[in-house]
Amino acid sequence: EPEVTQTPSHQVTQMGQEVILRCVPISNHLYFYWYRQILGQKVEFLVSFYNNEISEKSEIFDDQFSVERPDGSNFTLKIRSTKLEDSAMYFCASSFPTEGATNEKLFFGSGTQLSVL
Amino acid sequence: QKEVEQDPGPLSVPEGAIVSLNCTYSNSAFQYFMWYRQYSRKGPELLMYTYSSGNKEDGRFTAQVDKSSKYISLFIRDSQPSDSATYLCATHLTGNQFYFGTGTSLTVIP
């Protein structure tokens, strides 16, 4: 069964460093997302991406964050200068909306646990 | 703004019990409602989605939406130890931003 894959599963970095989280969405999906979950808190929307551009982003997704689809398979989230409060599980997701439907069927990866020291 | 509220539990039930999981939401414009299941160290997995008020059944799972009271529920019949997980309710408008509840941790005891 096709799945969303994320690498690495764990990432430890020093405050102020840049990190890139990588995702391979399901191959025929059109919408791509990043969500994050701080320990003990809600899964929070960061950004959605469609047709090679950001379609929606939250207040969390400030200038320190960027996304890219560098080729036909990868989808990346870059945090330019990490802060302690960026420590969280970051989930990539993708979807393929059917005709007349919306994007309710999100498929999530297993996440990258980011620890900023 | 707390778009979706969910009792975090934890909830512990014996095998075979009926489980009821509940969420409330704030914005009456929300149209789509989902339940996700999340096992430890895994991403959320879609269980059920509904669009309108009423019930939707899938095997042992029933999702219920009451738009008049802005209340959504997930019922699990004949619960199994393999149902032990965190259950997340979620909603969205017609855009791409989903709003999740905090999740309810469920343990089904054999």
Interface residues (C-beta under 8 A of the other chain):
Chain A: V4 Y31 Y33 Y35 Q41 K42 V43 E44 F45 S48 Y50 S55 E56 S58 F91 A93 T102 N103 E104 K105 L106 F107 F108 G109 S110 G111
Chain B: V4 Y32 M34 R41 K42 G43 P44 E45 L46 Y49 L88 A90 H92 T94 G95 N96 Q97 F98 Y99 F100 G101 T102 G103
